[in-house]
Amino acid sequence: MNPAPNESTRKPEKLLRLPEVEALTSLRRTTIYAGMKAGTFPKHVRLSARCVAWRESDIATWQAQRLQAGAGRD
């Protein structure tokens, strides 16, 4: 049985570690984790007992939403 075309051609999702997320968002660790707890920032993915990362697409979506929300303030 062949996998669906989407599954076989889809590139693996890029995962970003905390320093990359901090650089992309200009937020620091405390703010990122507080946002996760408040539900205003994407949740991380646990890679191992001591390692987490964020999906690049989740961060990009979050950034787009923030830009959209801020666009009406000018």
WOTACOR-V51945 format. One record per backbone hydrogen bond with DSSP energy under -1.0 kcal/mol. CO is the residue of the C=O (numbers start at 1). NH is the residue of the N-H. If there is no record, write none. Layout:
# WOTACOR-V51945
CO;NH
CO;NH
This chain:
# WOTACOR-V51945
4;8
5;9
6;10
14;56
16;54
17;21
18;22
19;23
20;24
21;25
22;26
28;32
29;33
30;34
31;35
32;36
33;37
34;38
35;40
35;41
45;53
51;47
51;48
53;45
54;16
55;59
56;60
57;61
58;62
59;63
60;64
61;65
62;66
63;67
64;68
65;69
66;70
67;71
70;73
